[in-house]
Amino acid sequence: MWTEKDNSLQATFQFKNFTQAFAFMTEVAFAAEKMNHHPDWSNVWNTVNFKLNTHDAGGTVTDRDHKLAKAIDAIAERYK
């Protein structure tokens, strides 16, 4: 689901409705805060888009991004 493009890991997640998308984003926010690694993301209705890279590493993809992507995938699994 994740692709590496333009110096970032990118993915799109779709949910049944806005409430489910927002609940997912809330869980991701807590996970990201715990990892001290915050995504560039957007939400429109039931769709959440991510671009992950590490600003401290010059805006490139690092292990931190892959770890956050893995955590995001695990959270998204609960909404299927």
Helices and strands as residue ranges (DSSP letters): E 3-5, E 8-14, H 18-35, E 40-44, E 47-52, G 55-57, H 63-77
